[in-house]
């Protein structure tokens, strides 16, 4: 978004950020839009503590979602 000159708020709301990305003119694939469920975990890396205990398979699913978003975002700037 910085590259496109688009303003953005300081937020952990992934759905809102993806909406802003779309408004800046980039297409957001549905697979990435579905990752808005990561919002509830977005602050954990910065502030610590999970909102609830996670089963190992849920943790693995969340990590895979985050990796998809990361790879997609990286593909836009590389």
C-alpha positions in Angstrom: 0.0 0.0 0.0 2.9 2.3 0.7 4.2 1.7 -2.8 0.8 2.7 -4.2 0.6 5.8 -2.0 -2.4 4.5 -0.2 -3.0 5.6 3.4 -3.7 2.9 5.9 -4.4 2.8 9.7 -2.4 1.1 12.4 -4.6 -1.9 12.9 -4.6 -5.6 13.3 -7.9 -6.0 11.5 -6.9 -8.1 8.5 -10.3 -7.9 6.8 -10.1 -4.1 6.9 -6.5 -4.1 5.6 -7.5 -6.4 2.7 -10.4 -4.1 1.9 -8.0 -1.2 1.7 -5.6 -3.2 -0.5 -8.5 -3.8 -2.9 -9.5 -0.1 -2.9 -5.9 0.7 -3.8 -6.4 -1.2 -7.0 -5.0 -4.6 -6.2 -7.0 -7.8 -6.6 -7.2 -9.9 -3.4 -7.8 -13.6 -4.2 -10.7 -15.2 -2.3 -8.2 -17.7 -0.7 -6.5 -14.7 0.9 -9.7 -12.9 1.8 -10.7 -16.0 3.8 -7.6 -15.5 5.9 -9.3 -12.6 7.7 -9.9 -15.2 10.4 -6.3 -14.6 11.4 -7.3 -11.2 12.9 -8.1 -12.7 16.3 -4.4 -13.9 16.4 -2.8 -10.8 14.8 -1.8 -9.1 18.0 -0.4 -12.2 19.6 3.0 -11.9 17.9 3.3 -8.4 19.2 1.5 -8.5 22.5 1.8 -12.2 23.4 -0.8 -14.7 24.7 -3.3 -16.6 22.6 -7.0 -15.8 23.0 -7.7 -19.4 23.8 -5.9 -22.8 23.9 -5.4 -24.2 20.5 -5.3 -27.8 19.4 -2.2 -28.7 17.5 -4.1 -29.1 14.2 -5.8 -25.7 14.7 -2.4 -24.1 15.3 -1.0 -25.8 12.1 -4.0 -24.6 10.1 -3.5 -21.0 11.3 0.2 -21.1 10.5 -0.6 -22.4 7.0 -3.1 -19.5 6.5 -0.5 -17.0 7.7 2.1 -18.4 5.3 -0.3 -18.1 2.4 -0.9 -14.5 3.2 2.8 -13.8 3.6 3.7 -15.5 0.3 0.9 -13.5 -1.5 2.0 -10.2 0.0 5.6 -11.0 -0.8 4.7 -11.8 -4.4 3.3 -8.3 -4.8 6.6 -6.6 -3.8 9.2 -8.9 -5.3 
